[in-house]
Amino acid sequence: MGLDDRDALQQLRDAADPTLGSDELIRTFYTHWFAIDTSVRDLFPPDMAAQRQRFAHAITWVLGELVAQRAQEPVAFLAQLGRDHRKYGVTQHHYESMQTALYSSFRTHLSESWTDQLAEAAHDAVALMIGLMRGAADAEKGPPFCDGTVIEHMRMTRDVSVVRLQLDQPLFYHPGQYVTVQVPQWPRRWRYLSPSIPADRGGGIEFHIRSVTGGMVSTAIVAETRPGDRWRISNPHGGLHVDRDAGDVLMVAGSTGLAPLRTLIMDLTRWADNPRVHLFFGGRYPCDLYDLRTLWQIASHNPWLSVTPVSEFNVDPPWAPDYPDVQPPRGLHVRQTGRLPDVVTRYGNWGDRQILICGGPQMVTATKDALLAKGTPVERIQHDPTAG
């Protein structure tokens, strides 16, 4: 039955699920892959923990979609994954060894329950996943990445930096999309970042980066980036967007989650007639609202935009005077104090709006849950993946 055997596919999905203890399976896969194809190991960073976790989440989701007999999203996801993996230097030969290693890892891990039916489902599922990735990568003829030079690095708060680059050639992306970035301090470690300005024909690009506790790449960017550094940037991902014909918009940004929403807002300024956009921009302290001056400038010339600043605490910490003053001129809504999800839902469920949420995974999940608890239709809410 192969891909029609839901029970066998469910067994494979459960084996890969990190919440059900798939660590041994995933470790076995990478160990086997590196053993049969020694050239693969050099494509990955020394510490494989994050890579194993991302792979486990991805394969679990794909197999879950196959169990549900939903093919459209997995096909698009795997094709994008194949195109994106070109930036690592993955070749057609690597896909062949990957297919062999993944199938044999499932067979080893599930040896006690291995049957002809399970073997057929594993063979077909693995062949489908690898085949889609390989085919999409082979069909893509453009470069897998572009390089650029840091021209400006500004520390906006203790843990937030704005970095501007000049790319060797323009990178075209839709407003709201994100890219992966490799910095010289951590080669072979790619970090997801969202451009904070629309695509520039001259090759300019800007990122807002927040140093995350335990995050090696983000911490290095904020603390160590210097003009002249050379960054490598992948092709864009994501589908966050505003439909100008679909009614008014609610945007919720936590810290540097502002970047993709700022890009969308800047793109909307190209038109005189837009839906109303209400942006809640939140941080822990008032000084964390690092880009209020830019938002004030945009709102002062575009009456369709309203901005409400939100901070969890009402006063700044002692270190705040060491960084630029973020207080905007009068004109924005009065700053609210409290948790971002609580402040947003204080005004209702916003169920008649297009809703876009951007920020850390915990903030996105908490805001979405708070809106759903208020009765917001789930189909109204957009956000980028919060895990994986």
Beta strands, then each sheet from edge to edge (+ up, - down):
strand 1: 145-155
strand 2: 160-167
strand 3: 179-182
strand 4: 191-193
strand 5: 204-210
strand 6: 230-234
strand 7: 249-254
strand 8: 277-283
strand 9: 305-311
strand 10: 336-337
strand 11: 354-358
strand 12: 381-382
sheet 1: 4+ 3- 6+ 1- 2+ 5-
sheet 2: 10+ 9+ 8+ 7+ 11+ 12+
end
